[in-house]
Amino acid sequence: RDRCAAFHTGDDDGLRNARQGIFLFQCSCCRKEGADARNDTKLIFFDPCCAQTVHLFLDRTVNGWIAGVHTSHHFACFERLDLHLQHFIQIHGRTIIDLCIFSAVLQDLRIHKRAGVDDDIRLCDCRCRRDKDNQRPSYGKGRNVGEAVISTMFADGDDARIPLVAVAGTNGKTTTVRLIANILGSNGLRVGMTSTDGVYIQGKRIDTGDCSGPKSARNVLMHPDVDAAVLETARGGVLREGLGFDRCDVAVVTNIGQGDHLGLAYISTVEDLSVVKRVIVQNVKPDTGVAVLNAADPMVARMADSCPGQVTFFACDIHHPVMATHRALGKRIIYLDGDAIVACEGRFTHRVPLSEIPVTANGAIGFQIENAMAALGAGWALGLDWDVIHAGLAGFVNDASSAPGRFNLFDYRGATLIADYGHNPDAIQALVNAIEKMPCTSDCRRTVVISGAGDRRDEDIRQQTEILGDAFDQVVLYQDQCQRGRADGEVLALLQLGLKDAKRTAKVMEVRGEFLAIDTALETLKPSDLCLILVDQVDEALEHIAKRVAEAKAA
């Protein structure tokens, strides 16, 4: 009926050696048939040393368990417990407690830290019993139990918040979110992450679809296993419901460029879009918060004026006017110097070689360098050790499982396949620039598979194929599953119009259906060829490509 304190300890030895009264039970709403007892068991730790008597009672039967605990001599007496006490004491302490049906009477109770179980205890949920039960009991002295619990768990001035990083921008958000999450994970934190791919807790996806809105952000922040949160913050969710948090420690804005989704929800210009993306910058923690901004993007650079905290600028060119001015003031900048990313503040500099950042392909992929800069800036802003930042960047591999639809590479019968979710002119141009730097033979023939999102402006759809027409020999156009308000064939006509004056494209094919379009392109490939597949249904398309690659290897 009421909730009580929930604790978690990661100190195995301290748990075994602690001289505490221990009360154990199973929660009926959490218990699953056949579940591992380690994940199914709930623990509460009380220190009875300063209390003459502590009584805890359950007022109902929970899965057949009835337990009464009486502690007065540093030990507990358990009644009718189905499993042996020692089994529970050896639990690794990873279970979070949610006492949703707990009702207790606490007499003369003080809870404070004990040796062995103090440093790694974290508060999950604390909702004490009604004030009249604690402050004005029917007998005995009133106790402010809630204050005792909170003061035990947190030092004075500690607001009990977890590190929170918000990421916005037109392109690169998801990869940057994943890089930052990997850096935080390298620091031993249990990271919750939202993105357009889903919601992830400690690398495990718990929700699918576009989860870049405030509802998903709140789900992560309310999750009991999360020690740090990295939240992709898209324009649509901000316009509908605002942010899923009140303030963040770090706000990262990757870029605005020519924008995306313009013409929707009364956002018609890049200036309008910039105002929406700027919201996370305006909501960094005053004084201590940091905004990590792309100095090379004028719209993003201007957001610095709206930041109540500090600003870190990043750009490949150290001589960019915004970078030069910020550096002259002794403030933080991140730039590219030859084969390394350099973090600089005043006289301090730190280099991270591109060879140690796999996502950049040794510096060949320009937009991934910018994503790595942004992630490095976030880790730096959070005060993480440089070794941790290095490990996080080095440990991130940009494949279909870790970053689906983000420049995923495949080998198909000697030909190179690139699967990407790029769907606006800036993203297409960035992909073309990256492909131009990739090694190729003189007989390399380039093919691209593309569709267009129907809710984009006509000029945005046309411009994509205008860019591709100058870089690819063959174009396979397909009509995707959802036309988003467009008439049948309308998107294909706009894509064809963009290829009208193509300088390189010699052959154009139209196909109905994404998978058929992929198969059509694969049939034309020869060893050393390159094929860029701009996927629409990310997970399904990647699965289809992987299947075709496996079939080719088995043949």
C-alpha positions, -999 to 999 in steps of 0.1 A, spaced: 0 0 0 28 24 8 64 25 -4 95 26 17 132 31 10 149 11 -18 186 4 -17 212 -13 -39 247 -24 -29 274 -36 -52 298 -46 -24 296 -84 -21 320 -88 8 305 -59 27 271 -75 23 283 -108 38 301 -92 66 276 -65 75 263 -68 111 228 -58 102 193 -70 107 181 -82 73 145 -85 62 138 -104 30 107 -111 10 94 -115 -25 71 -90 -42 41 -106 -58 40 -81 -87 76 -88 -96 78 -125 -91 79 -146 -123 75 -183 -124 109 -200 -129 128 -166 -125 163 -166 -111 161 -160 -74 188 -134 -76 166 -112 -97 135 -121 -78 146 -113 -42 141 -81 -25 165 -70 3 162 -43 30 191 -34 52 186 -19 86 212 -10 112 197 -18 146 228 -9 166 213 23 180 178 9 184 166 -12 213 139 -28 192 129 -28 156 98 -45 144 88 -50 109 57 -68 98 39 -76 66 2 -71 69 -6 -97 43 7 -128 27 31 -123 -2 34 -154 -23 30 -176 8 57 -157 27 50 -144 62 80 -129 80 84 -111 113 118 -96 122 129 -87 157 164 -74 160 180 -64 193 214 -81 193 227 -75 158 210 -106 144 176 -113 130 151 -140 135 132 -152 105 99 -171 105 85 -193 77 110 -182 51 110 -207 22 147 -204 13 177 -204 35 191 -171 47 226 -178 35 214 -181 -1 202 -145 0 233 -132 17 254 -144 -12 233 -125 -37 254 -101 -57 234 -71 -45 222 -62 -80 184 -62 -73 166 -30 -69 138 -29 -44 103 -16 -50 83 -22 -19 49 -16 -33 29 -36 -7 50 -29 24 34 -17 56 56 -13 86 57 1 121 91 15 130 99 22 167 130 42 178 147 36 144 178 53 132 193 43 98 229 53 91 259 40 71 278 10 82 313 -1 72 312 -24 42 278 -12 28 281 26 26 299 37 -5 280 19 -32 245 22 -18 221 42 -40 186 53 -34 161 39 -59 128 50 -45 118 65 -12 82 72 -4 77 70 33 45 61 50 19 87 57 29 116 79 4 107 105 21 73 109 56 86 112 53 121 126 23 115 149 22 77 158 -6 64 180 21 57 206 57 65 211 79 93 199 73 107 164 101 101 139 109 118 106 118 86 88 120 102 54 146 127 65 166 99 82 167 79 50 176 107 27 203 121 51 217 86 53 220 82 15 230 117 5 254 143 18 242 178 25 238 197 -8 236 165 -29 205 168 -51 206 130 -59 205 136 -96 222 114 -121 244 128 -150 221 138 -179 232 146 -214 207 158 -241 216 157 -278 199 176 -305 206 185 -342 197 177 -377 221 149 -384 245 128 -362 223 127 -331 219 90 -328 256 81 -333 266 109 -309 242 96 -283 256 61 -287 292 73 -284 284 93 -252 266 63 -238 296 41 -245 319 66 -228 297 67 -197 295 29 -197 333 27 -197 332 47 -165 312 18 -149 279 36 -150 246 19 -160 235 40 -189 199 47 -201 197 59 -236 169 71 -259 172 75 -297 153 71 -329 161 34 -327 145 28 -293 151 29 -256 182 11 -242 192 3 -207 228 -9 -203 228 -17 -240 196 -38 -240 167 -24 -260 136 -23 -239 114 -3 -264 115 0 -302 106 27 -327 114 64 -327 119 70 -290 135 105 -291 106 123 -273 99 133 -237 79 102 -229 108 79 -236 131 103 -217 109 101 -186 109 63 -189 147 62 -188 149 87 -159 124 67 -139 142 34 -145 157 21 -112 188 6 -130 200 39 -146 230 57 -132 234 81 -162 211 92 -190 218 102 -226 187 114 -244 183 122 -281 159 151 -282 141 155 -315 121 186 -326 87 168 -328 87 158 -291 98 193 -280 70 209 -300 44 184 -287 53 181 -250 85 200 -243 114 182 -226 112 151 -204 135 168 -178 139 202 -162 176 207 -168 206 188 -181 243 186 -172 253 187 -209 235 198 -240 250 188 -274 239 203 -307 255 185 -336 244 208 -365 214 226 -381 226 229 -417 198 232 -442 174 216 -417 150 188 -419 112 183 -416 108 219 -426 72 229 -434 58 207 -406 42 220 -374 47 256 -385 85 252 -386 92 265 -420 128 279 -419 161 269 -404 158 299 -381 125 284 -367 142 250 -364 171 265 -345 148 280 -319 134 245 -312 168 228 -311 181 256 -288 157 245 -260 181 220 -245 209 247 -245 186 270 -226 180 243 -200 215 233 -190 223 237 -153 232 273 -145 269 279 -140 279 242 -138 261 230 -170 279 229 -204 267 233 -239 288 215 -266 282 233 -298 293 230 -335 312 262 -342 312 257 -379 274 259 -381 262 295 -377 228 286 -363 244 264 -337 271 288 -328 246 315 -320 230 293 -293 260 300 -271 243 333 -262 213 314 -247 234 291 -225 232 298 -187 263 276 -182 296 272 -200 302 265 -237 326 242 -255 329 247 -292 340 220 -317 350 222 -353 376 206 -376 391 240 -384 409 256 -354 412 289 -374 374 293 -377 366 327 -363 343 313 -335 369 288 -325 397 314 -325 378 338 -304 368 312 -279 403 299 -276 417 335 -271 394 338 -241 409 306 -226 378 286 -230 373 250 -242 375 241 -278 379 208 -297 394 206 -332 411 184 -357 449 185 -359 463 162 -386 456 126 -374 442 135 -340 413 153 -322 426 179 -298 409 192 -267 422 226 -256 415 249 -227 440 277 -221 474 261 -221 460 226 -216 458 203 -246 450 167 -249 452 146 -281 431 116 -291 445 99 -322 419 91 -349 434 57 -352 420 50 -317 385 60 -328 372 32 -350 340 50 -360 361 75 -380 378 48 -401 412 64 -394 398 98 -403 382 89 -436 347 97 -425 344 134 -419 310 134 -403 320 107 -378 349 128 -367 325 156 -358 303 131 -339 334 119 -320 343 155 -312 308 161 -298 310 130 -277 344 138 -264 332 173 -255 303 157 -235 326 134 -216 350 163 -209 321 184 -196 311 157 -172 346 156 -157 354 121 -168 390 109 -167 407 110 -201 414 73 -200 377 66 -197 370 89 -227 397 71 -247 382 37 -238 347 48 -246 357 61 -281 379 31 -288 353 6 -277 326 18 -300 322 -1 -333 299 13 -359 282 -19 -371 246 -29 -377 241 -41 -341 257 -12 -322 245 16 -346 219 3 -370 215 24 -402 246 45 -395 271 39 -422 271 1 -417 295 -17 -440 291 -51 -455 311 -72 -480 290 -88 -507 309 -110 -531 338 -86 -531 316 -55 -535 312 -29 -506 277 -23 -493 270 8 -471 236 9 -454 226 43 -440 195 61 -428 205 94 -444 173 112 -455 180 149 -461 204 168 -484 230 175 -457 232 138 -448 234 128 -484 262 153 -490 281 140 -460 278 104 -472 290 113 -507 320 131 -491 328 101 -470 325 77 -501 348 100 -521 376 93 -495 372 56 -495 398 36 -515 386 22 -549 398 8 -581 396 23 -615 368 0 -625 347 6 -594 311 12 -603 289 30 -579 252 22 -573 228 39 -549 194 27 -537 171 56 -525 136 66 -518 122 98 -503 101 107 -473 68 121 -485 65 146 -457 96 165 -469 94 196 -491 96 191 -529 129 208 -530 144 187 -503 135 155 -521 148 167 -554 181 180 -539 189 145 -526 191 130 -561 207 161 -575 237 154 -552 236 116 -559 234 121 -596 269 136 -597 285 108 -576 269 75 -587 268 56 -620 235 38 -613 205 48 -593 177 25 -581 146 44 -570 120 28 -549 87 38 -533 88 32 -496 61 16 -475 46 49 -463 41 78 -487 32 102 -458 4 120 -476 19 119 -511 0 105 -541 12 72 -556 43 78 -576 47 114 -566 79 109 -546 95 89 -574 87 117 -599 104 142 -577 135 120 -574 136 115 -612 134 153 -616 165 157 -594 184 134 -618 175 154 -649 209 171 -651 230 144 -634 266 145 -644 275 109 -637 244 88 -635 239 68 -667 212 44 -656 180 48 -635 156 21 -624 123 24 -606 112 -4 -583 82 -8 -560 93 -21 -526 124 -16 -505 136 -52 -504 131 -57 -542 151 -25 -548 180 -39 -527 179 -72 -545 178 -54 -579 210 -35 -570 228 -65 -556 222 -84 -588 242 -58 -608 272 -57 -585 307 -70 -594 338 -73 -572 352 -39 -563 319 -21 -569 303 0 -542 266 2 -534 250 28 -510 216 16 -497 196 44 -481 173 23 -459 137 32 -449 127 3 -426 160 2 -408 159 -30 -388 140 -50 -415 163 -37 -443 195 -45 -424 182 -80 -416 174 -85 -454 209 -73 -463 226 -95 -437 206 -125 -451 217 -118 -487 254 -114 -475 252 -147 -456 237 -164 -487 265 -151 -508 291 -164 -484 275 -198 -483 273 -201 -521 
